[in-house]
Amino acid sequence: MGFRFPSIVHAIQRPFSSSKDVPKGYLAVYVGENRMKRFVIPVAYLNQPSFQDFLSQAEEEFGFDHPMGALTFPCNEDAFIDLISRLNA
């Protein structure tokens, strides 16, 4: 499954209100099915194959145009936390 970088860049570059508290080298994303929770993750995750697969699945199922104005994963929060935990290991 290929990584479609232009659609990711578009999602990342859209403004969101609290961008000033995101450290350099990190990215804020929103995750959740009903209530969105904000996560700040390293930009380096974008290069990880498992994260790229997660992005592709989210794009196919939900697209990237969400009212939060940032990269949004309207999925189960536990699935996202599990992925991040594996990337941190």
Helices and strands as residue ranges (DSSP letters): H 5-13, G 19-21, E 26-31, E 37-42, G 43-47, H 49-62, E 71-73, H 77-88
